[in-house]
Structure formats: structure tokens, C-alpha cells
Amino acid sequence: MRQLDALTLRQLARELSTALTGARVSKIQHLARHELTITFWGGGLFQFPGRHRLYLNLGAEFPCAFLASAQECRWLVPEPLEKPTGLCMLLRKHLGAARCLGVEAPAGERCLDLTFDACDDFGERVAYRLSIELMGKRSNLLLVELLQNATRTQRILGAARYVGADRDQLREIAPGLPYAPPPRAASSEGFSAPWLLKASTAQLAEVWALSEGDSAQARARLIQERFWGLGGPMLAEIVAQSPDVDAFARCLRRLAEGEGFAPACLATVSPAASEAPSGLLPESLSEPVFRLLPAAPESAQTDEFSAGARWIPCESVHALTAAVALTFWRGRRLAQARRQTLERLARQQRRLQTRLQELDAEPADDLALLRAQGDRLLTALSMGELPERPTQDSVALPDLATGEMLEIPIDPALSWRENAERRYRRLKKARARRQLALEQAQTLQTQALYLAELTHLASQADSLADLSALADDLRRVGALGAESSEAASARRRKQALAAGVQELLSDEGVTLLLGRSAAGNAAIVGKRAHPDDYWLHARQTPGSHVLVKSARQPLSEDTLAQAAQLAAHFSAARGDGRIDVIVAPMRHVRKIPDSYPGHVTYRHERTLSIRPDSALVARLIARLTSPSYNQTSAPDD
């Protein structure tokens, strides 16, 4: 994943400084392990009047910092940490109500420095600097106290990641130590590399001559080996824009002064992806693609990416950073959460199959044999074929029906009648065990169907809210632990209610309800249904339930066909060429008692055989009307 380079962060610092200078810190929250938000009040106007929420991500793949809304923070981290961490408490102690004096980017470093003016415990004015180092796997967050003594020492108060001398001999990070900037890079020859923006024209011309005839990427790599302060992708963009070394130097100077940026991200405008923020990711790409300079003339007419994707200009570097970060991190977390959910379900399915195999392998008594042994003993006793008391541990008697000898185990300590009664008691217990085994097998088979349904819903979940809505279902099947607290339980129930059912509109304006979780499927055939509505589901395959709200009016075949397209698209048979979809009046659809949510029986159904139409489904999803996670809202702090 392309990282933000020093020039980009320098421009980002200018834009953030416009918004945050003069603002006071009102809230600090640790969302996840490497994610924090700092809410400011006052200062410049940038996104929402008066309130600015600075989102910090120190993840190794794409560390970033940008101003985000409350809804965007929920997009990124649906379930933040319940208790503040030590770093969060430290920041609250020193930066609570502090005033931001500005945002700067150190020369050539991938860092953002926020300077604050605050008061200590004794009411004395003190200056702090929050150093946000966005350097891949070495990303860090340091709180530094700027001491105004004779030596002007900068003392580290805390950090997101502490680094000992055993891990990094050049730079140790721990509370109480003096702050040291990140170590400079060295050139390929081993000497200290000069900063690119301070390089002379002669130095640049020498490197330019050495790479004469090479591609832009090769020339950029050579420049990166000789100088520090700029990343390879950004250098490749600048080299592609520069026909000669003088143009290259002029472009560097303009970018250093904040001019010449033309940020854009590769996006696909698809109605089906209406949930995502700006900077949508084409399906054929695994990572967001962006650029910071205008496209080179020779590549302006070429598109090496998927059809339907185009470059969407962004109004600023900050807007580009927000779009790329939201697209990347939400996609990465969605993939990770989906993988974890599918692994839990697969593990539960393996346990279920093991239990079914154990039931099949359990030895079962022969009920007919037990009954025949008991009856034959009583018959022999009544006919006088047996001695007064048993003397051996078995007796052989001819079967009156077949004539074959029947070997019957006997307890000599018991009478003949008591031995017969023992056979009948064993027969009764064997019948009960068999009935219990049949009930357990039926229950396990029902659970297997439920797990297949949940697996399908999890595999087709296109948002973290959809996966969060499955939390209660996962707990029901034992694939997820118990609730951690009442607050978490209430939050998950609220998310399940918002994401379980989606309301859409057909081309004729008819309301279509689409279940996106097991709870949503149960609601569609329960509280949300009316006897005059129509229920649809893909035949003999896991999938979402679809309900067509008739409003007691006749429905056209076009509306039912569009609802059938939704049922087919959100089923496990999505990739088939033709899919059969069941259509049944809701008055003939019944929930199965004591079964999993959404498990129903139906009568008087008919079948629609359709070919999947992704464009039609995208148009229907674009008409999403239910208030759920896909609609933005203003900050609510």
C-alpha cells in the first residue's frame, strides 16, 4: 500500500493547521489498539462548524491522520474500546482543554507535529508537542514536553510504542528520556544522504545524467537512493511530469510551497456501493489507488485498471487522505472480520459434524431381539420348559417363529420372571435412548442448516454493521462468547436492529424488505409481515428472505421479478446462470416452532426461474430507504 510521503504530509499539515490553530481539545478517545481520536472545539472552519475530530491511525499498512465525522469513526471502528488505555489517560491529563498552536511537518520527515499550550497541575503555562510519526511499521505517537530551560530540553512523557535500546540502538523511546528525531537515512554508498529539497542543481543534474534513457520508475529509484525526504511513488509522479532536470527542480520547489497538487483517487461510481464514502474501490483492485499530481500526458488516455473506474479529483490533500483511509481501512477490517466470522462458523460446523458422527457410531441395542428374548423367557416359563431356578449365565431356547436357537443371557441370582423383566426394562431404556438420539440428530441437522445460513450471510456481508448484526446469531450457535457488558449488549442490539432489515423501492414504488442477518430474516417473516404480502427465497439454498409489501394492492409481475432478483443475488447460488426463486403468499408461510430464526414452511408457492441481473440489483440497492449505517449524520458529541 502506498504511504503518505513527506511532501504530502507537509501539505496536509498546512490544511490541518488552518482548521485546528486556536482550537481547544475537548475529548480524547482511544478507539482501538492503534487508533485514537482527538476532538477540538473552535479554531478554523474546515468540515463541521466549530467541531473538528482528528482521527489518528498508526497501523503499519497505511498510517494516516485526518479530520473525520462521528459517522466515519463508526464506519472505521464500530465497537471502540470500553475503557480508556494508559496512553489515553496520559493524553487527557496533559492535553485536556489545551489550545492548539499549530500543525507542522518536520523537514523531510513523515511526521505531523501538533503544538499545544496548556497548564500543568500548579497552573503554570507549559508547552507540549504531539508528534505523530506516520512511518509504516515504525509509526508512533509521542507526547513531548517542551521545557523552557537553558538547554531547551524536549522530554518524552509517553508514547504509543516504547522502543528499548535492544530493539533500536539509534533511537530509544521511553518516558523521561530526551526526545530525538527519527534517524536520517543513508545513501547506497554509506554516506549521509542529503535532503532532496536542499540538493543543488549540480547534484540533481548528475543523477539525471546517470539515469538518461531509463524509465520514470528507474530514475525515481536512483534519486531515492541518493537523497532522502521523498518516497518512490511520489518521485515517479514528479519525474513523469518533468522533461528535464530544471523542470524537476521547479516542480519540487512548487510542491514544497504547497502549489501544484492535483490529488485524485481511482474510484468506481456504482449505485450498489452507496454505503461507502468517497473514493470507492473498484472490485478488481485490492488496495486504493491515488495520485497527487496531474496525470502525465502519455498516460492520460490509458486505463490499466478495471472498466468503469475513473480518476475522481479531490478538493485537497486532506480530502484525498480521508477518502483513501476510509476505503482502505474499512475494506481491510471488513475482510478481517468476515474471515474471523467464517472461521468461527467453520469451527462450529466441524464440531457439529463430529457430534453427528459420534451419534452414528454409538452402539444401539437390537429392540426386536430384546423383545423376543423377554417374550421367549415368559413363554418357556409358562410351558414348563425351564427348571425352577436358573443355574447358568445363559440359556438356549428355540425361537417359536423361526425355529432357530435363541441364546438369552441370564443372571443366576434372579428368577426367570425377573430376568424377563430385566429384558423389558432394557428394551424400554433402549427405545428412550434411540428416541433421544433421533431428536438430537434432528436438532443437530437443524443447527447445520442454521450454520449454513449464517455462513452465507457472513460471506455476503458488505459492511461491518452487517457482521455486527450477526453477533447474537453467532452466540446462539456457540460460535461467539458471552456479552462483555450491558452497554455492549445494548449497542449490538441497536446495530442488529439497524442492519438486520433493509428497505428498498421497486421501479413501481413498492416497498421491498431484504433480510441481511438471521434476525432480519426472522423479522421479515414475523413482525414486519402482513398476510397479504409476498415472501420470496432462493429454492433449496441459503440466502436472504425478501418480502414484498403489497399494501393490499395487486402486485405486477415486474415487481415480483425484481424482488426475485434480490433473493437470487443475496443467496449462495449468486454465481449460477439460472436460479429458481420461491414466491409464496405470506398467509401460507409459517415459522417452524423451536427452530432457528427465519426457518419456515410454505404452501401454495410458485417458482420463478430467473437469470441474475447485477445492474438491476445495483439500481434497487441505490433506492435504499431504511435508516441504517449507510446514511451519514453530523457529529453527535
C-alpha positions as CSV (number, residue, x, y, z in Angstrom):
1,M,0.0,0.0,0.0
2,R,1.4,3.4,-1.0
3,Q,2.3,5.5,2.0
4,L,2.0,9.3,2.6
5,D,5.4,10.9,1.8
6,A,7.0,13.9,3.4
7,L,5.8,16.4,0.8
8,T,2.2,15.2,1.0
9,L,2.3,15.4,4.8
10,R,3.8,18.9,4.6
11,Q,0.7,20.0,2.6
12,L,-1.6,18.0,4.9
13,A,-0.1,19.9,7.9
14,R,-0.9,23.2,6.2
15,E,-4.5,22.2,5.7
16,L,-4.9,20.8,9.3
17,S,-3.3,23.9,10.7
18,T,-5.9,26.0,9.1
19,A,-8.6,24.1,10.8
20,L,-7.0,23.4,14.2
21,T,-5.0,26.5,15.1
22,G,-6.6,28.2,18.1
23,A,-8.9,25.2,18.8
24,R,-9.1,23.6,22.2
25,V,-9.1,19.9,23.0
26,S,-12.5,18.8,24.2
27,K,-12.3,15.0,24.1
28,I,-9.7,12.2,23.6
29,Q,-10.8,8.7,22.9
30,H,-8.7,5.5,22.2
31,L,-10.9,3.7,19.7
32,A,-8.7,0.6,19.1
33,R,-5.1,-0.6,19.6
34,H,-3.6,1.8,17.1
35,E,-6.4,4.3,16.6
36,L,-7.3,7.5,18.5
37,T,-9.5,10.5,18.0
38,I,-8.8,14.0,19.4
39,T,-11.8,16.3,19.3
40,F,-11.2,20.0,19.1
41,W,-13.6,22.9,19.6
42,G,-13.2,26.2,18.0
43,G,-10.5,27.2,15.6
44,G,-10.9,27.4,11.8
45,L,-13.9,26.1,9.8
46,F,-13.0,23.0,7.8
47,Q,-15.6,20.3,7.9
48,F,-18.2,20.9,10.6
49,P,-18.6,24.3,12.2
50,G,-16.8,24.6,15.5
51,R,-16.0,20.9,15.9
52,H,-13.0,19.0,14.5
53,R,-12.4,15.4,15.2
54,L,-8.8,14.4,14.4
55,Y,-8.6,10.6,13.6
56,L,-5.2,9.0,14.0
57,N,-4.3,5.6,12.7
58,L,-0.8,4.1,13.5
59,G,-1.4,0.9,11.5
60,A,1.7,-0.3,9.6
61,E,-0.1,-0.7,6.3
62,F,-1.5,2.9,5.9
63,P,-0.8,5.2,8.8
64,C,-2.7,8.4,8.5
65,A,-4.3,11.4,10.2
66,F,-7.3,13.4,9.0
67,L,-10.5,15.1,10.3
68,A,-13.4,12.7,10.4
69,S,-17.0,12.9,11.3
70,A,-18.6,10.8,14.1
71,Q,-20.3,8.6,11.4
72,E,-16.9,8.0,9.7
73,C,-15.4,7.0,13.0
74,R,-18.2,4.5,13.5
75,W,-17.6,3.2,10.0
76,L,-13.9,2.6,10.9
77,V,-14.4,1.3,14.4
78,P,-18.0,0.1,15.1
79,E,-17.1,-1.1,18.6
80,P,-14.5,1.2,20.3
81,L,-12.6,0.3,23.5
82,E,-14.9,0.4,26.5
83,K,-12.2,1.5,29.0
84,P,-9.5,4.2,28.3
85,T,-6.0,2.9,28.0
86,G,-2.9,4.3,29.8
87,L,-1.9,6.4,26.8
88,C,-5.4,7.8,26.6
89,M,-5.4,8.8,30.2
90,L,-1.9,10.4,29.8
91,L,-3.1,12.5,26.9
92,R,-6.2,13.5,28.7
93,K,-4.2,14.6,31.7
94,H,-1.8,16.8,29.8
95,L,-3.8,17.9,26.8
96,G,-7.3,18.2,28.3
97,A,-8.6,21.8,27.4
98,A,-5.2,22.6,25.8
99,R,-5.1,25.1,22.9
100,C,-3.6,24.0,19.6
101,L,-0.9,26.5,18.5
102,G,-0.4,24.9,15.0
103,V,0.4,21.9,13.0
104,E,3.8,21.5,11.3
105,A,5.6,18.7,9.4
106,P,9.4,18.5,10.1
107,A,11.6,18.9,7.1
108,G,11.7,15.7,5.1
109,E,10.1,13.6,7.8
110,R,6.9,11.6,7.6
111,C,5.6,13.3,10.8
112,L,3.0,15.7,11.9
113,D,3.8,17.8,15.0
114,L,0.9,19.4,16.9
115,T,2.0,22.1,19.4
116,F,-0.2,22.8,22.4
117,D,-0.4,25.5,25.1
118,A,-1.7,24.1,28.4
119,C,-1.4,24.5,32.2
120,D,0.2,22.0,34.5
121,D,-1.1,20.9,37.9
122,F,0.3,24.1,39.5
123,G,-1.3,26.4,37.0
124,E,2.0,27.2,35.2
125,R,1.9,27.6,31.4
126,V,3.6,24.7,29.7
127,A,4.1,23.7,26.0
128,Y,3.6,20.2,24.7
129,R,4.1,18.7,21.3
130,L,2.2,15.7,20.0
131,S,4.5,14.1,17.4
132,I,2.6,11.8,15.0
133,E,5.1,9.7,13.2
134,L,3.5,8.0,10.1
135,M,6.3,5.7,9.1
136,G,4.8,2.3,8.2
137,K,5.6,-0.3,10.8
138,R,7.6,2.2,12.8
139,S,4.6,4.6,13.2
140,N,4.3,6.0,16.6
141,L,2.7,8.7,18.7
142,L,4.8,10.7,21.2
143,L,3.8,13.3,23.8
144,V,6.8,15.6,24.3
145,E,7.1,18.3,26.9
146,L,8.9,21.4,25.7
147,L,11.0,22.6,28.7
148,Q,11.9,26.3,28.6
149,N,15.2,25.9,30.4
150,A,18.7,26.9,29.4
151,T,19.2,23.7,27.3
152,R,15.6,23.7,25.9
153,T,15.3,20.0,26.5
154,Q,12.5,18.1,25.0
155,R,11.4,15.4,27.3
156,I,9.2,12.4,26.3
157,L,6.2,11.9,28.6
158,G,4.6,8.9,26.8
159,A,4.3,7.1,23.6
160,A,2.1,4.6,21.8
161,R,5.0,2.3,21.3
162,Y,8.1,2.2,23.6
163,V,11.4,1.3,22.0
164,G,14.3,-0.1,24.0
165,A,18.0,0.0,23.2
166,D,17.8,-3.7,22.4
167,R,15.4,-3.0,19.5
168,D,16.9,0.2,18.2
169,Q,20.3,1.4,19.1
170,L,19.9,4.8,17.3
171,R,16.7,5.9,19.0
172,E,15.3,4.9,22.3
173,I,11.8,5.9,23.2
174,A,10.7,5.8,26.9
175,P,9.2,8.2,29.4
176,G,11.7,10.6,30.9
177,L,14.2,10.3,28.0
178,P,15.1,13.3,25.9
179,Y,13.3,13.4,22.5
180,A,15.4,12.6,19.4
181,P,14.0,12.9,15.9
182,P,13.9,9.8,13.7
183,P,17.4,8.9,12.4
184,R,18.3,10.1,8.9
185,A,18.6,7.7,6.0
186,A,22.0,6.8,4.4
187,S,22.7,6.6,0.7
188,S,23.6,3.3,-1.1
189,E,27.3,4.3,-0.8
190,G,27.0,4.6,3.0
191,F,27.5,8.3,3.5
192,S,24.8,10.6,4.9
193,A,22.3,11.3,2.2
194,P,21.4,15.0,1.6
195,W,17.8,16.2,1.8
196,L,16.3,16.3,-1.6
197,L,14.8,19.7,-1.3
198,K,18.2,21.1,-0.3
199,A,20.1,19.4,-3.2
200,S,21.9,21.6,-5.6
201,T,21.2,21.7,-9.3
202,A,24.5,20.1,-10.0
203,Q,23.7,17.2,-7.7
204,L,20.4,16.7,-9.4
205,A,21.9,17.0,-12.8
206,E,24.4,14.3,-12.0
207,V,21.8,11.8,-11.0
208,W,19.6,12.9,-14.0
209,A,22.5,12.2,-16.4
210,L,23.2,8.7,-14.8
211,S,19.6,7.7,-15.5
212,E,19.4,9.0,-19.0
213,G,17.1,6.8,-21.1
214,D,15.7,5.0,-18.1
215,S,12.0,4.8,-17.2
216,A,10.4,7.2,-14.7
217,Q,10.4,4.5,-12.1
218,A,14.1,3.6,-12.6
219,R,15.1,7.3,-12.4
220,A,12.9,7.7,-9.3
221,R,14.6,4.8,-7.6
222,L,18.1,6.2,-8.3
223,I,17.1,9.6,-6.9
224,Q,15.7,7.9,-3.8
225,E,19.0,6.1,-3.3
226,R,21.0,9.3,-3.5
227,F,18.7,11.6,-1.4
228,W,16.2,11.3,1.4
229,G,12.9,13.0,2.1
230,L,10.6,11.7,-0.6
231,G,9.1,8.3,-1.4
232,G,9.3,6.3,-4.6
233,P,5.7,6.7,-5.9
234,M,5.8,10.5,-5.4
235,L,9.2,10.7,-7.1
236,A,7.9,8.7,-10.0
237,E,5.0,11.1,-10.4
238,I,7.3,14.2,-10.3
239,V,9.8,12.6,-12.8
240,A,6.9,11.7,-15.2
241,Q,5.9,15.4,-15.1
242,S,9.4,16.7,-15.7
243,P,11.0,16.7,-19.2
244,D,14.4,17.8,-17.8
245,V,16.2,18.4,-14.5
246,D,15.3,22.1,-14.4
247,A,11.6,21.2,-14.6
248,F,12.1,18.6,-11.9
249,A,13.7,21.2,-9.5
250,R,10.9,23.7,-10.2
251,C,8.3,21.1,-9.5
252,L,9.9,20.2,-6.2
253,R,10.0,23.8,-5.2
254,R,6.4,24.4,-6.1
255,L,5.3,21.3,-4.1
256,A,7.3,22.3,-1.1
257,E,5.5,25.7,-1.2
258,G,2.1,23.9,-1.4
259,E,1.5,24.5,-5.1
260,G,0.9,22.1,-8.0
261,F,-1.0,19.4,-6.1
262,A,-3.9,17.8,-8.0
263,P,-5.0,14.9,-5.8
264,A,-7.3,12.3,-7.2
265,C,-8.3,8.7,-6.3
266,L,-9.3,5.9,-8.6
267,A,-13.0,5.2,-8.0
268,T,-15.9,3.4,-9.4
269,V,-19.3,5.1,-9.3
270,S,-21.6,2.3,-8.6
271,P,-25.1,2.7,-7.0
272,A,-24.6,-0.7,-5.3
273,A,-21.8,0.8,-3.2
274,S,-23.8,3.8,-1.9
275,E,-22.8,2.9,1.6
276,A,-19.1,3.7,1.2
277,P,-17.6,7.1,1.5
278,S,-15.9,9.0,-1.3
279,G,-13.0,7.2,-3.0
280,L,-14.7,3.9,-3.8
281,L,-12.6,0.9,-4.6
282,P,-13.1,-1.0,-7.8
283,E,-13.8,-4.7,-7.3
284,S,-10.7,-5.7,-9.4
285,L,-8.3,-3.8,-7.1
286,S,-7.2,-5.0,-3.7
287,E,-5.9,-1.6,-2.5
288,P,-7.0,2.1,-3.1
289,V,-5.0,3.8,-5.9
290,F,-4.4,7.5,-5.7
291,R,-2.2,10.2,-7.2
292,L,-1.1,13.7,-6.1
293,L,-0.1,15.3,-9.4
294,P,-1.9,15.7,-12.7
295,A,-1.7,12.7,-14.9
296,A,1.2,12.5,-17.3
297,P,0.3,13.4,-20.9
298,E,1.4,10.0,-22.3
299,S,-0.8,8.1,-19.7
300,A,-3.8,10.4,-19.8
301,Q,-5.7,8.2,-22.3
302,T,-4.8,4.9,-20.9
303,D,-6.6,3.0,-18.2
304,E,-4.8,-0.1,-16.8
305,F,-7.5,-0.7,-14.2
306,S,-11.0,-2.1,-14.4
307,A,-13.7,-0.9,-16.7
308,G,-16.0,1.7,-15.0
309,A,-13.2,3.1,-12.8
310,R,-12.1,6.6,-13.3
311,W,-10.0,9.2,-11.5
312,I,-12.1,11.3,-9.2
313,P,-10.4,14.7,-8.3
314,C,-10.3,15.6,-4.6
315,E,-10.5,19.2,-3.4
316,S,-7.5,18.9,-1.2
317,V,-4.8,16.6,0.1
318,H,-6.8,16.2,3.3
319,A,-9.9,15.1,1.3
320,L,-7.8,12.5,-0.6
321,T,-6.2,11.2,2.7
322,A,-9.7,10.8,4.2
323,A,-11.1,9.0,1.1
324,V,-8.2,6.6,0.8
325,A,-8.0,5.9,4.5
326,L,-11.7,5.2,4.8
327,T,-11.7,3.0,1.8
328,F,-8.6,1.0,2.8
329,W,-9.2,0.5,6.5
330,R,-12.9,-0.2,6.2
331,G,-12.2,-2.7,3.5
332,R,-9.3,-4.3,5.4
333,R,-11.4,-4.5,8.6
334,L,-14.4,-5.9,6.8
335,A,-12.2,-8.6,5.2
336,Q,-10.6,-9.5,8.6
337,A,-14.0,-9.5,10.4
338,R,-15.5,-11.6,7.7
339,R,-12.6,-14.1,7.8
340,Q,-12.8,-14.4,11.6
341,T,-16.6,-14.9,11.4
342,L,-16.3,-17.6,8.7
343,E,-13.6,-19.3,10.7
344,R,-15.8,-19.4,13.8
345,L,-18.7,-20.8,11.8
346,A,-16.5,-23.4,10.1
347,R,-15.1,-24.4,13.5
348,Q,-18.7,-24.8,14.8
349,Q,-19.6,-26.8,11.8
350,R,-16.7,-29.2,12.4
351,R,-17.9,-29.7,15.9
352,L,-21.4,-30.3,14.7
353,Q,-20.2,-32.9,12.2
354,T,-18.1,-34.6,14.9
355,R,-21.1,-34.8,17.1
356,L,-23.3,-36.3,14.3
357,Q,-20.6,-38.9,13.6
358,E,-20.5,-39.8,17.3
359,L,-24.2,-40.3,17.3
360,D,-24.0,-42.6,14.3
361,A,-21.1,-44.5,15.9
362,E,-22.9,-45.2,19.2
363,P,-23.8,-48.9,19.5
364,A,-27.5,-49.4,19.5
365,D,-29.4,-52.3,21.1
366,D,-31.5,-54.6,18.9
367,L,-35.0,-53.7,20.1
368,A,-36.6,-56.8,18.3
369,L,-34.1,-59.1,19.9
370,L,-34.6,-57.7,23.4
371,R,-38.4,-58.1,23.0
372,A,-38.1,-61.6,21.6
373,Q,-35.8,-62.7,24.5
374,G,-38.2,-61.4,27.1
375,D,-41.3,-63.0,25.4
376,R,-39.5,-66.3,25.0
377,L,-38.5,-66.5,28.6
378,L,-42.1,-65.9,29.8
379,T,-43.4,-68.4,27.3
380,A,-40.9,-71.1,28.3
381,L,-41.7,-70.4,32.0
382,S,-45.4,-70.8,31.4
383,M,-44.9,-74.0,29.4
384,G,-42.7,-75.6,32.0
385,E,-39.6,-75.8,29.7
386,L,-37.3,-74.3,32.3
387,P,-36.1,-75.6,35.7
388,E,-37.3,-74.0,38.9
389,R,-34.2,-71.7,39.2
390,P,-31.6,-70.6,36.7
391,T,-28.2,-72.2,37.3
392,Q,-26.1,-70.9,34.3
393,D,-25.4,-67.5,32.9
394,S,-27.3,-68.2,29.6
395,V,-30.0,-70.4,28.2
396,A,-30.7,-71.5,24.6
397,L,-34.3,-71.8,23.6
398,P,-35.8,-72.4,20.1
399,D,-37.5,-69.4,18.5
400,L,-41.1,-70.4,18.1
401,A,-41.4,-68.3,14.9
402,T,-38.3,-69.3,13.0
403,G,-37.2,-72.4,14.8
404,E,-33.6,-71.1,15.3
405,M,-31.9,-71.4,18.6
406,L,-32.1,-68.1,20.7
407,E,-29.2,-67.5,23.1
408,I,-30.5,-65.5,26.1
409,P,-28.1,-64.1,28.8
410,I,-29.3,-64.9,32.3
411,D,-28.4,-63.7,35.8
412,P,-28.4,-66.8,38.0
413,A,-29.1,-64.6,41.1
414,L,-32.5,-63.7,39.7
415,S,-35.6,-65.7,38.9
416,W,-36.8,-66.4,35.4
417,R,-39.5,-63.8,35.6
418,E,-37.1,-61.2,37.0
419,N,-34.7,-62.0,34.1
420,A,-37.6,-61.4,31.6
421,E,-38.5,-58.2,33.3
422,R,-34.8,-57.1,33.1
423,R,-35.0,-57.6,29.3
424,Y,-38.2,-55.5,29.1
425,R,-36.6,-52.7,31.2
426,R,-33.5,-52.7,28.9
427,L,-35.9,-52.6,26.0
428,K,-37.6,-49.5,27.4
429,K,-34.3,-47.8,28.0
430,A,-33.1,-48.7,24.5
431,R,-36.2,-47.2,23.0
432,A,-35.8,-44.0,25.0
433,R,-32.1,-43.7,24.0
434,R,-33.0,-44.3,20.4
435,Q,-35.7,-41.6,20.5
436,L,-33.3,-39.2,22.2
437,A,-30.6,-39.9,19.6
438,L,-33.2,-39.2,16.8
439,E,-34.2,-35.9,18.5
440,Q,-30.5,-34.9,19.0
441,A,-29.7,-35.8,15.3
442,Q,-32.7,-33.8,14.2
443,T,-31.6,-30.8,16.3
444,L,-28.0,-31.1,15.0
445,Q,-29.3,-31.2,11.4
446,T,-31.4,-28.1,12.1
447,Q,-28.3,-26.4,13.6
448,A,-26.3,-27.4,10.5
449,L,-28.9,-25.7,8.3
450,Y,-28.7,-22.6,10.5
451,L,-24.9,-22.6,10.3
452,A,-25.1,-22.8,6.5
453,E,-27.5,-19.8,6.5
454,L,-25.2,-17.8,8.8
455,T,-22.2,-18.8,6.7
456,H,-23.9,-17.5,3.6
457,L,-24.9,-14.2,5.3
458,A,-21.4,-13.7,6.6
459,S,-19.8,-14.4,3.3
460,Q,-22.0,-11.8,1.5
461,A,-21.9,-9.1,4.3
462,D,-20.7,-5.9,2.7
463,S,-20.3,-3.8,5.8
464,L,-19.1,-4.2,9.4
465,A,-22.6,-3.4,10.5
466,D,-23.9,-6.5,8.7
467,L,-21.4,-8.6,10.5
468,S,-22.1,-7.0,13.9
469,A,-25.8,-7.8,13.3
470,L,-24.8,-11.5,13.2
471,A,-23.3,-11.3,16.7
472,D,-26.5,-12.6,18.5
473,D,-26.9,-15.4,16.0
474,L,-23.3,-16.4,16.5
475,R,-23.8,-16.6,20.2
476,R,-26.9,-18.6,19.7
477,V,-24.9,-21.3,17.9
478,G,-22.0,-21.1,20.4
479,A,-19.6,-19.5,17.9
480,L,-19.1,-16.4,19.9
481,G,-18.6,-15.7,23.6
482,A,-21.0,-14.1,26.0
483,E,-21.6,-10.4,26.2
484,S,-18.9,-8.4,27.9
485,S,-21.2,-5.8,29.4
486,E,-24.7,-4.4,29.3
487,A,-23.6,-1.4,27.3
488,A,-22.0,-3.6,24.7
489,S,-25.2,-5.7,24.6
490,A,-27.4,-2.7,24.0
491,R,-25.1,-1.4,21.3
492,R,-25.1,-4.7,19.4
493,R,-28.9,-5.0,19.7
494,K,-29.2,-1.5,18.2
495,Q,-26.8,-2.3,15.4
496,A,-28.7,-5.5,14.7
497,L,-31.9,-3.6,14.5
498,A,-30.4,-1.1,12.1
499,A,-28.6,-3.5,9.8
500,G,-30.9,-6.6,10.0
501,V,-33.5,-5.4,7.5
502,Q,-33.1,-3.1,4.6
503,E,-36.0,-1.3,2.9
504,L,-35.8,-0.7,-0.8
505,L,-38.2,0.5,-3.5
506,S,-39.0,-1.3,-6.8
507,D,-39.4,0.6,-10.1
508,E,-43.1,0.9,-9.4
509,G,-42.5,2.3,-5.8
510,V,-43.4,-0.9,-4.0
511,T,-41.5,-1.4,-0.7
512,L,-39.2,-4.4,-0.7
513,L,-37.8,-5.7,2.6
514,L,-34.4,-7.5,2.4
515,G,-33.0,-9.6,5.3
516,R,-29.3,-9.2,5.9
517,S,-29.0,-11.3,9.1
518,A,-30.8,-14.2,10.7
519,A,-32.6,-11.7,13.0
520,G,-33.5,-9.7,9.9
521,N,-34.9,-12.8,8.2
522,A,-36.9,-13.6,11.3
523,A,-38.3,-10.1,11.4
524,I,-39.4,-10.3,7.7
525,V,-41.5,-13.4,8.4
526,G,-42.6,-12.1,11.7
527,K,-43.3,-8.6,12.9
528,R,-42.7,-6.9,9.5
529,A,-45.1,-9.2,7.6
530,H,-48.7,-9.0,6.7
531,P,-50.9,-11.8,5.3
532,D,-51.3,-10.0,2.0
533,D,-47.6,-9.6,1.4
534,Y,-45.5,-12.0,-0.7
535,W,-42.4,-13.9,0.6
536,L,-39.5,-14.9,-1.7
537,H,-36.4,-17.0,-1.2
538,A,-34.0,-18.9,-3.4
539,R,-35.0,-22.6,-3.7
540,Q,-33.0,-25.1,-1.7
541,T,-30.1,-22.8,-1.0
542,P,-29.1,-20.5,1.9
543,G,-30.0,-16.9,1.3
544,S,-31.8,-13.7,2.4
545,H,-35.5,-13.5,2.8
546,V,-37.3,-10.9,0.7
547,L,-40.8,-9.6,1.5
548,V,-42.9,-7.6,-1.0
549,K,-45.2,-5.2,0.8
550,S,-48.4,-5.3,-1.2
551,A,-50.4,-2.7,0.8
552,R,-53.4,-4.8,0.0
553,Q,-53.0,-3.9,-3.7
554,P,-52.4,-6.3,-6.6
555,L,-48.7,-6.7,-7.5
556,S,-47.3,-6.8,-11.0
557,E,-45.0,-9.5,-12.3
558,D,-42.3,-6.9,-12.8
559,T,-42.3,-6.1,-9.1
560,L,-42.1,-9.8,-8.2
561,A,-39.4,-10.3,-10.7
562,Q,-37.3,-7.5,-9.2
563,A,-37.8,-9.0,-5.7
564,A,-36.8,-12.4,-7.1
565,Q,-33.6,-10.7,-8.4
566,L,-32.8,-9.6,-4.9
567,A,-33.5,-13.1,-3.4
568,A,-31.2,-14.6,-6.1
569,H,-28.4,-12.1,-5.7
570,F,-28.3,-12.5,-1.9
571,S,-28.2,-16.3,-2.0
572,A,-25.5,-18.9,-2.1
573,A,-26.4,-19.5,-5.8
574,R,-25.5,-16.0,-6.9
575,G,-23.0,-17.2,-9.4
576,D,-25.3,-19.7,-11.2
577,G,-26.6,-18.9,-14.6
578,R,-30.2,-19.5,-13.7
579,I,-31.8,-19.5,-10.2
580,D,-35.2,-20.8,-9.0
581,V,-36.9,-18.4,-6.6
582,I,-39.9,-19.4,-4.5
583,V,-42.8,-17.0,-4.3
584,A,-45.5,-17.6,-1.7
585,P,-48.3,-15.6,-0.1
586,M,-47.3,-14.6,3.4
587,R,-50.5,-16.1,4.8
588,H,-49.2,-19.5,3.8
589,V,-45.8,-19.1,5.3
590,R,-45.3,-20.4,8.8
591,K,-42.3,-20.3,11.2
592,I,-41.1,-23.7,12.4
593,P,-41.5,-23.8,16.2
594,D,-38.3,-24.2,18.2
595,S,-36.2,-23.9,15.1
596,Y,-33.6,-21.2,14.2
597,P,-34.7,-17.7,13.2
598,G,-36.1,-17.4,9.7
599,H,-36.7,-21.2,9.3
600,V,-40.2,-21.5,7.7
601,T,-42.5,-23.8,5.9
602,Y,-44.7,-22.7,3.0
603,R,-47.6,-23.8,0.8
604,H,-49.3,-22.6,-2.4
605,E,-46.0,-21.5,-3.7
606,R,-44.9,-20.9,-7.3
607,T,-41.4,-20.8,-8.8
608,L,-39.7,-18.0,-10.8
609,S,-36.7,-19.1,-12.9
610,I,-34.6,-16.0,-13.5
611,R,-31.2,-15.0,-14.8
612,P,-29.2,-12.8,-12.3
613,D,-29.1,-9.2,-13.3
614,S,-26.4,-7.3,-11.3
615,A,-27.3,-4.0,-12.9
616,L,-30.9,-4.3,-11.8
617,V,-29.8,-5.2,-8.2
618,A,-27.5,-2.2,-8.1
619,R,-30.3,0.1,-9.2
620,L,-32.6,-1.4,-6.4
621,I,-30.0,-1.0,-3.7
622,A,-29.4,2.6,-4.7
623,R,-33.0,3.2,-3.6
624,L,-32.2,2.1,0.0
625,T,-34.7,3.9,2.2
626,S,-34.2,2.3,5.6
627,P,-32.3,4.4,8.1
628,S,-29.2,2.3,8.8
629,Y,-25.5,2.5,8.8
630,N,-25.2,3.8,5.2
631,Q,-26.6,7.2,5.9
632,T,-24.3,10.0,7.1
633,S,-25.0,12.2,10.0
634,A,-23.5,15.1,11.7
635,P,-21.2,14.7,14.7
636,D,-23.1,13.9,17.9
637,D,-20.6,14.6,20.6
